[in-house]
């Protein structure tokens, strides 16, 4: 407890500005931007509008899950390509779906400890770039082939080559499967849906609402967190491309389950989309704010990370939010706005249910009373990953950035951004403006 | 060895003696009489060293090996006999080098051009760095001559006659990798490996590179006329013997001698000597020196690292792309994101064509930042305004730009027709505004007119010149007079050309005559390319001030919406930007037609000079050659007027 109290008062960390690319739905092939391209595109306008010297930036921290062979430590690649000083270090962090928020967490600690005064943190992901891999059998075969010298050996090896060995393994699918419990992310969501009795209709309603809310936010011009990006072929992307303005409940109801076939509840329509995108925030210490007369847009609490059963990884936010409330000594009713990343509609709804469930709160969180009910009118008010997608490395930064805009636009003081993490974790951070 | 030289340095070593070329008072090494004669002495002394094991030749300059022969010197030779004597002396010094009894190695970096590469050919081995930007080649044909210091004899022996001819005819340069593949150099390696390569060559003493069997075959006497004939036809398709004799002379030389024997060396000298005194060589040398003169204007530091371009039309977008290609950080502002997109698409095509390596394409792309909100205004060291030619729009924009720009930023407009003093009306410090007038297409036109007003501060102009040079363009200082230099002369020329149509010449005939004269593009097609609306607008401002004739057809075309290439119809019709009508270039053009075209051009050139648009006639010529496609072999409109 002493440690937590210290963390809490250890320093006030400010957000100065933030920017993201539009999130681009993957169309079945590589998108127009690599992970580093996206990062550079998100960073350049952000840097261009600052008044402080770039030499004042202490480091760039970037969350990313699916690294490209040609862009290892993508953070450094982005920093150099965006023209940040060579003397400024940069590193990449991976906490799966929480990577973008993890980058912010690392920045938070660097600032709170006084090691840094100005840090850029965020994330990038081009899920369309996730590779196709050779199968294990083919890899072994190729290893033998490269060692074979004699023609006889080679002929023999050729005779062992089988067509099924040529079938590629899709890295994206592998990445979305938990290797410990051997369940795909969707299967874990099915499990918690069952546990908290989330119906197919509730999920589909939630998905429709996500699209509608994003469409309205776009229409009303409330997504000023986005700067347009331009592809090499001249196409300008100004808005998130995943939103389906005309999605209806009927349409979603007609979709078949994709994980637990044929009786499952989770469909492509009530899951987050596979998407490319990047988002960055500039974080500053009090000293930097004073020194460069920086405009403060928000304050961040120390982010909280928790572990849960990997088979119900979707409940991560419930545990993380409860922990964050305790750490910041707030009641759920003190928090007017929540952003909970929509990995799956079922998973967000399960978190809401769990926090209001006396049994769960007692058994999993050790609380005598339920934490409370999150008002759905104040949860993901501009839609979420179901409508705009979930580029895993970037989402954590996006929900913080977006929450800041929500609080400003709605004259609210405080909000919590939270997400679930594949492997059974949850993260949450409190934003105050 | 304690002899000290002015341009060379000799450093004896354990395994070899290193001879450094370090031309005094010069950033690059050049061969002139002084450096050549001293080289002869150096070679004599080095060869006389007791226990000499090997000699390595290097450049002591940070930039480049040897840039070739000094053009100023050879452009002053006036008789063939003087020329023969000069060229023979150079040949003999390189023969002295070739005759050194111990192994010799030339270690090149960045560039070895013309005589500089011939020097390397006279060594036993050649090493160069592997940077893809390194340039090795023979540029002689670009100045109206061909290699004369043994290049035409040594190169065919090394890489084969056909390859040698292709390299010398084209004036193309090779990077290390390509030179190695061709056999021109023994190694193209990173600079840090050079010492080990020297050590290896001197220990292993590998045999000299030999051309492939089929290359040697093509060099046998009976086949040479066929090979030369084929090449001659290819060259003749592009240029005329009368205008550009050097490539033809080179082919004749090889066909006759194949580079074999003393007789070929003497024939080489005689051939170059004859070329040196031709009007073409004189004109091209002059063009070369004019280029150097303009570059020299930009020798200071511009302090420009970040350029902000406002207006992503064709000009603004292409200027931004060009700057990004030349390592500037560029923010390109336009309220219309579709315009920004089109600019990016064009820029990427440019980058892919100009950059050999993927990471350089990426670097250029990263340099070019689309900036719809104009964040770059406050950070840029140079703001270039390139919006529509509308005075009040420009004035309003500039009012805002002046407020946000950094106090020491260079403020530049790309206007082609509006007076700078009108744009800077009401500014606290109107002297901050200069003109940077680029030409279309930006990628191909080397000239940028730098427009100064009477109040422009000299430091500001100097920084602008330096900026123009830093993006590999040629700055031409011009006064703030209507049409500046190039457009003023071109307008007179194009209006006269359009007027000739009324006298019964077809448009294709008019353009054909101009092309036969050597212009890069006919005046009618040029008008279509610039856009007839823009021509009309420019002409209107100029016609009043310069009392030029105004053909009515121009206004009629514009009224009919026939604006030229961009609308698919102007004087010609265009399908997807390609002209439909054929323009034949007559072998012997109608002299009266050519004169009717060129007299108004020359007259306006003289008038512009008289009005003080530029300070001397050479600058008029430079402007027309680099900014308007005037034929370089003619030296310039006023040059012709003086000598011919």
HADDOCK unambig.tbl for C-alpha pairs under 7 A between the chains (distance, minus, plus):
assign (segid A and resid 48 and name CA) (segid B and resid 375 and name CA) 5.66 0.50 0.50
assign (segid A and resid 48 and name CA) (segid B and resid 376 and name CA) 6.11 0.50 0.50
assign (segid A and resid 49 and name CA) (segid B and resid 375 and name CA) 5.30 0.50 0.50
assign (segid A and resid 81 and name CA) (segid B and resid 363 and name CA) 6.92 0.50 0.50
assign (segid A and resid 81 and name CA) (segid B and resid 366 and name CA) 6.26 0.50 0.50
assign (segid A and resid 82 and name CA) (segid B and resid 366 and name CA) 6.65 0.50 0.50
assign (segid A and resid 230 and name CA) (segid B and resid 341 and name CA) 6.12 0.50 0.50
assign (segid A and resid 232 and name CA) (segid B and resid 344 and name CA) 6.32 0.50 0.50
assign (segid A and resid 232 and name CA) (segid B and resid 345 and name CA) 5.57 0.50 0.50
assign (segid A and resid 232 and name CA) (segid B and resid 348 and name CA) 6.01 0.50 0.50
assign (segid A and resid 233 and name CA) (segid B and resid 345 and name CA) 4.73 0.50 0.50
assign (segid A and resid 234 and name CA) (segid B and resid 341 and name CA) 3.99 0.50 0.50
assign (segid A and resid 234 and name CA) (segid B and resid 342 and name CA) 5.18 0.50 0.50
assign (segid A and resid 234 and name CA) (segid B and resid 344 and name CA) 5.32 0.50 0.50
assign (segid A and resid 234 and name CA) (segid B and resid 345 and name CA) 4.31 0.50 0.50
assign (segid A and resid 235 and name CA) (segid B and resid 341 and name CA) 5.66 0.50 0.50
assign (segid A and resid 236 and name CA) (segid B and resid 337 and name CA) 6.87 0.50 0.50
assign (segid A and resid 236 and name CA) (segid B and resid 338 and name CA) 6.97 0.50 0.50
assign (segid A and resid 236 and name CA) (segid B and resid 341 and name CA) 5.71 0.50 0.50
